[in-house]
Amino acid sequence: MLRLDKRTIVHACLIVAVIVLAFFCRRIVAATKNELVEQLANFARIFLYIGLFAFWGVSVYRRVVQLQVRRYLITVSALMVFWLILREFRWHFILNAAARNLLWYAYYIPISLIPLIALFVSLSLGKYEKYRLPKLITLLYIPTALLIMLVLTNDLTQLAFVFPDVPDALKETAYTYGPVFYIITAWAGACGVSAFIVMLTKSRLPNNSGLKWLPVIPFIAAALYIILYVLRNEIVMSYLDDTTVIDCLLFTAFFESCIWCGLIQTNSRYFDLFKASVNISAQITDNDYNVRYSAGAAVPISKEDMLRAKAGPVILPGAKRLHNMALGGGRAIWTEDISKILSVRESLQETREELRERNEFLRMEYEQERVYRGVIEQNRLYDLLQSNTQPQIDQIKSLINQYRKTDEPDIRRRIIAHIVVLGSYIKRRKDLILCMEGSDHIPESKLISAFGESYYAIESMDIRGTFFVHTGYSDLPGEIVNRAYDFFESVLEAVINSARYINVFVCTVDSALRCTVQTDGTASPSALLKSYPNMTLCAEEDGGAAFILPLSDKTEGGTEL
């Protein structure tokens, strides 16, 4: 939504000045008897309007965010310029009566298309960058094209304009409206109303906001003008008889009011937002390193330091690291605080020396017990690993038997893929168990690696998905890591034969660490609840389901971090 700042007011005043100047040019044309003055005033007027609508098209290109909406609005601008050019040729360059009538009928190309495009604009709002309207919607071009053809062939059918038996020279004033005229007017009005209703339903403005009703003003003005023009109102026919210009101005006012009240999103005020930023120390400069925009928390930086950072990050006094990145038409300059990193590095260096001294002492002690402890440890680990992965090992044995009993290539391929998935879990689960030997905590990176290998394996099952792990801790209790990975594997095995996608997220929600698995596969919740009684199941909008398991919330039976 735009605001009334100084720049906006200046632009509005210039637009009003152009319209007023063009209106006076038209009055000069009506009042003067000098042919040269008349021609100059007329051409000045038409160029003012063409420039105005072309400028609006350029403005739309710079302001509107969504690509499809921007293209439609630029098309509207081009149609209005096309309409003005048709009008100019009809009145000042074409002498043949039949050709003049054809140009007159061609007015209904923009008259019919602009409201339809307004409807397409409303349907495109809020969509992603490469969105295209469904083919079913684009079928609306067919009745629009049919109505345009009926108007263009009016000299044969007289369905849009009915002419009495008079010479061609009098047909421009002596005519009545036929059924096609009223149909095309109703069609344009229906498209406009539908467009506005769709925009209102997609609006993010509060329901009590009066701004969202701003486009009603030009819409009502257009309807009132058409009615008065059809009724040949004396004031309209005397001062506002140029329907082409009036309609173009009202069309533009409708779209611009939608932009003003926020129904059509724009990319304005980005630089104000950048300036108000207080948590970043960033500046935008031109190619000569003259600062053009600066965030509120930005610190002054010399040009010499900026130039040095062009080749790579530069460390500045005060534990600041300076970055320099190329932008379109300039450079982005920003700093980051690395005092904590430097402190950690110093601490690590001290720790490294201590560990090196201790390592030499412990090495000698370790060598004495290594042989004896090795045998005992191997036996214990084997039993531990075997007990934690026995169900998967049994499944692999069963799948091998199935593989031997079938000769179908597709079934064999899927069995092998299933075995690969189970093998990946067994490998990574044993790795997590080994990581807990000597420590109750496991690095978060180990869980990420485990998910990565599992997702690489399930691709062979034609299952897609992604995973995201962000706990806020570098090390996690081993129980949490194993529980998260086991839960994911349990859901995966439950839906592996029906799922097309599976996503897993391990992150903190409302101060509690949770594991969420989203999938479109079918699974029996009761079977999972036996192993995970504190699990919850939520239905997704796309028909899938989300299995949620608390990991660290003590009130739900999770483990404390």
N, C-alpha and C positions, 0 to 999 in steps of 0.2 A: 504494500500500500504506500502510495506516495505521500509526501508531506509538502506543505506550502512554504518552502524555503525561498530565498531571494532568487535563485536561478529559475525555479519553477514559475514564479510570478512573472519574471522577465519574459520567459518563453510564452506564457499565456497572453501577456500584453502584446507581444509581437504577432501572435496568431490573430488576435482580435484586430490589430491594426491592419493586417493583410486583408482580412475579410471586409472591414470597413472601407479600405481603399478600393477593393474590387467592387464593392457596392456603389461607391461614388463614380467609378468608371462606367458602370452600367447606366447610372442616371445621366452621365454625360452623353453616352451613346443615344439615349432616348430624347435628350433635350437639344442636342446640337444639330445644325443643318449643314455643317462643314464636313464633307466626306472624308478629308484627311484626318481631322480630329476624331471623327467617329471610328475610323479604322484603327488609329493609334490607341484610343481608349479601349476598344474592344480587344485588341491583341494584348494590351497591358493587363486587362482583366483576366483573360484566359490563361496567360502565363503565370499570373499571381496564383490562381487556383491550382494549376498543374504543379507549380513549385511547392505549394502548400501540401498537397496530398503526396507528392513524391518525398518531401521532407518527412512527412509522417511515416511513410514506409521505411525510410532510413532510420528514423527514431525507433520504430518497432524492432528492426533488426538488431539494434544496439541494446535494447532494454529487455525484450522477452527472452525467458530462459529456455523453455521447452522447444526443441527443434521443430516438431510438427506444427505447433501453434504458431511459431514464428513464420514458417513458410506459408501457412494459410493467411495470416494477416498481411504479409507482403503481397500475396496474390490479390487480396482485397484492394490494397493500394494501387496495384497495377490495373485492376478492373476499373477503378474510379478515374485514373488517368486516361485509360482507353475510352471511357464514356465521354469525358470532356473533349477528347480529340474527335470522336464521332460527331458530337454536337457542333463543334467548330466547323468541320468539313460540311456538315449538312446545311448550315446557315450561311456560310461565306465562300464556299468553293464549288459546290455542286449546284448546277442550274436545272438539270433534268428532273422533272417532277417524280418519275418512278424511282430514280436513284435516291432522291431525297426521302421518299417514303421508306425505302429499304434501310437507309441509315437511321431513320426514326424508329423502325421496328427493332433494329440492332440494339437500341437502348435497353431492351428487355433481356439482353444477355447478362450485363452486370446486375440489373434489377432482380433477376431470378437467382443468379449464382451467389451474390453477396450474402443474402440471408441463409442460404444453404451452407455456405462456408462458415458462417457464424455458428451454425449447429455443429459442424465438424470441429470447430475450435473448442466448443464446450465439451464435446465428447473426448477430446484429446488432452484436456487439462488434467494434471496430476499423474500423467503416465510417464514411463521411463523414456530415456533419450531416443531409442530406435523404435519406438512404438508406431505402428501403422494401424489405421482403422480397419475393422473387419470388412471383408468383401460384401457381406450382407448390408452393412451401412452404406457403402459406396453405391449400392443400387439406387439410392435416392437421386443419383445423377440422371437416371432414366426418365422419370416424370418431369424433371426440370428441363432436360433436353427436348422432350416432347412438347412442352409448353412453349419453349423458345421457337421450335420449328413451326408451331401453329401461328405464332405472331409473325415470324419472318415470311410466311406464306399468306399473310392476311389479304393481299391484293387478289388472291384466288378464292379465298373462302369467306373473308369478312367476318371471321368469328371473334376477333379481338376488337376491331374498330369497324363500325358500320358506316359507310359513306352514302350519302344520298346521290342521286343522279345529277352531279354537278361537275364542272371541269376540274382537272387535276390540280389546278392552281388554287382552288377553294377548299380542297379536301383537308388542308391542315387545320382548318377551324370548323368546318361543317361536317361533324361526325358525331356518332354516339358510340357508347361502349357495348361491346358484345360479350357473350358468356366467357370467352377465354380470358378477357381482361379481368373479370371478377375472380375467375379461378386462379389466375397467376398472382393476383393481389392477395387472395386468401392463402395461397401456398407460401408466398413470401412471409406473410404475417405469422403463419403457423410455424415456419422454420425459426423466425425470430423469437417467438414466445417460447418454443421448445428449447432454444439455445439458452435463453435467460434462466429458465427453470432448471436446466441441467447445471448451469453455472452456480445457481443458488444452492443446489444440493451438494455440490462439491466445495462450497466456500468454507474456509476456515475461520471466517469472522464470527463473532458471537451472534446468537439469534436476535438479540435486542439492538444490534448495530444498525443504525439508519443508513450507513454508507452503502450497504449491500443493495439498497433499493435505488441508488443513484442512476443506474442504467434505465430505470423505468421512465425517467424524464424525456430523453431523446426518443424512446420507443413510442411514448404517448404523443409526443410532438409530431413524429412521422405519421402516425395513424390519423391525427387531426388534420395534418397538412394534406394528406391524400384525399380525405373526405371533402375538405373545403375546395380542393382543386377540381375534384370531379363535379362538385356542385357549382363550379364557376363563381366562387365567392369574389366579390368586387375587390376587396383589399388584396387577396392573394393574387388575383389576376393582374392587379395594377403594380404591386411592389415585389411580390414573391413568385412571379410566374416562371422563373428559370428553375424548372423541376430538377434538372440534372445537378446543378450546384447545390440546391437545397437538400436533395436526397443524399448526395455525397457527404455534405457537412453533417447530416443527421446520422449516417452510417458511421462516420468517423467519431462523432460524439458518443455513440453507443459503445464502440470498442474502447475508446479512450476512457470512458467512465468505468468500464469493467476493469481496466488497468488501474485506474485511480483508487477504486474501492477494494482492490486486492482480489477480485474474482479471477483475473488473469495475472499470474505471478510474473514479476520482473526482477532483474538483478540490480536494482538501484540501491544506493546507500551502503554498498559494500565497503567503500573507503571510510565512511563514518564508523562502521563496525570495527574496521581494522584500527582506526585511531583510538577507539574506546577500549581496546584490548589492554588489560593490565597485567596479564600473566606471561606475556611474551616480550622479549626485547628484540624487536625486528624493525627494519626500515626497508623501503623500496626506493631505489635510486634510478636515474637515467644511466645511459651508457658512459657518461662522463663523471659518474659518482656524485651527482648533485641530488640530495635527498628530496624526494617528491612526496612521500607519505611515510609517516612514522607512527608506531604504536605508542600508547601512553607510557609504557614502561621502558621504552628504548633509551639506551645510553648513547651519548655522542661518541662517534668513532671517526678517527682521522682518515683522510683519503689514502694515506700511505698504508695504514693497516688494512683498509679495504682491498687495495691492490695486492698486498702480500697474500691475503686470504684467497685470491683468485685461483692460485695454483693448488691450494689445499688448506684445511683448517689451520688457524694460527692461535697459539696460546698467548693470551694477554695477561697483564698484571691483574691480580685479584682473582686468580683461578677462573678466568673466563676463556672460553674457546670461541673464536670468531669463524663464521662460515660465510661464504660468498657463492651464490648460485645465480646462473643466468635466467632471465625472464624475457618474455617478448617485449622488446623495446627498453630493457633496463636490467637491473640486478636486484636480487633479494639479499639483504645483509642482516644477519642475526647472531646473537651470542647465547651461549648456554653456560650455566654454572657447573663447573666440574670439581668444585672443592671437595665434595664427598668422594669422588673417584680418586683424586690425588691422595686423600687421607687413607682410603682403602689400599691404594698401591703402596704407600709407605708402610702400612701395617702388614701387608703381605710380604714385603721384603724382610721385615724383622722376623716375621713368622718363619719365612723360608730359612733363615740362618739358624733359628732355634731347631727347626725340624731336621736340618742337615746334621747337627751335632747329636741330636737324639737318635737319628737313624743309624749312625755308626755303632752306637752302643747297643741298640736293639737288634741290629743285624747279627751280632755275635750270639746274643741270647736266643734269637730265633733259630739259628742254624742248629743249635743243640737239641731243640725239641721238634724240629721240623719233621724229621722222619717218623718219629713216634706219633705225633699229633696228626700227621698226614693221613695215615691209614684209618685212624678213628674218625677223622672228619669226613673222609670220603664215604664211609659207610653211613654216617648220620645224614649227610646231605642227600645221598641217594634215596634213603627212606623218606626224607622230607619232600623231595621233588616228586617222587613217585606218588605219594599220597595226595598231593595238591592237584595233580594233572591226570589222575587215573580215569575220571569220566571221559576226558577227551581221548585218551589212549584207547579206551574201550570203543569209542565211536569210530576211531580210525580203523580198528580191527574189523568192525562191522561193515564199514564202507569198503574195505578191501575185499571182503567176502561178496558184497554186492557187485563190485567191479568184476570179479571172476565169473559171476553168474550171468552177466549181460554182455551182448555183443553190439549194442547200439552205441555208435560213436558219440552222439550228443550226451547220452546218459553217462558214458564213461568220462567224457570231458568234465561234466559237472561234478561227478564223484571225485575226480582228481582235484578239481578246484576246491571242493569242500575239504578234502584232506589237507590241502595247502593252508586253508584258513585255520583249521584246527592245529596244524603243525606250527603256524606262526604264533598262535596263542601259547602253545606249550613252550616254545622257545623263549618267548618274552616273559611268561609267568615264572619260568625257572630262573631267568635273569633277575627278576625282581626279588625272588627268594634269596638268591645269592647276594644281592645288594644289602639285604637285611642282616647278613652275617657280620657281626661286630658292631652293628648300629641299628637303632630302632627307626631311623629316618632314611628316606630314599630321596634323591634329587628329583625335582619336578621334571627335569629333562628326560629322566628315564621313562616316566609315564608318557611323555610326548613321543618318544621314540617307539614305545610299545604300540600306541595308537597308530603311528605312522606305518609300522610294518603290517599291522592288521588291515589297515585300509588299502595298502598295496596288494594284500592277498585277496580281499573281497572284490576287487575289481574284476578278477577272473570269474566271479559269480554274477557278473553284470549288475552289481550293486554299486551305486554311486553315493557320495556323501562327503562330509567334511568333519573335522574335529577341532575343538578349541579348548585349550587348557590355560587358565590364568587364575592361580590361587592367591597370588601375592606373596608366596613363600618360595624360597629357593629349594628348601628341603621340607619334606612332608613326612608325617608318621607313616611307617611302612604299612600299617593296617589300612589307612585311608587309601593309599596308592593301590594296594592289592584289591581292596573292596571296589574301588572305582573300575579297575580293569576287569575284575570278575563280573561285575554287574553288566558292563558293556558286552562281555562275551556271552553272558546268559541271555540277554535280549537278542543279540545277534543270532545265536543258535536257535532261539525260539522262532525267529522270523526269516531265517536264511533262505527258505524255499519259496517265500512269497513277497519279500521286500524288493523294492526297486531303489530305495535310498535309505540310508541310515546316518544320522548325525549325532554326535556326542559332544556335550559341553560340560567341562569341569570348572566351575567358577563359583565365586561367592555371591549369594543372593540374600539380601536382608541379613547380613552378618553371619550367614551360615553357608558353609561349603557344601555344594550339592553336585550330583552327577545327573545330567538330564540326557536321555537318549530319545531322539525323535525318529520315527520310521513310519512308513506306510504299510508295512507288513502286518500280517495277522498273527496274534499270539494269544495264548491262554493266560490271562492275568493271575488266575488262581495258582498256576504252577510257579510263577515268579514270586507270588506273595508267600509261598511256603519257604522260600530261601531268603526273601527280603520282606519281612512283615511290615516294615515301616515305609515301603514303597507306595507312591501315589501314581495314579494313571489319569492323564488329561487328554481329552479329544482335541485334535487340531482342526483348523478351518478347512484344510485340503483333504480331509478324510483320514489322515494319519493319526498317530497317537504319540504322546510324550510320556515316557516312564521316568519318574523323578525319584531319586534316592538321596536322602540327607546323609552327609558324610561327617560333619563336624558339629551339628546342632545337638546339644546334649538333651534338649527337651524332646527331640524326636528319636533319640537312641543313637545318635551319631557319636563320633569320637572327638574329643576335645583336642584342638591344635596346640 
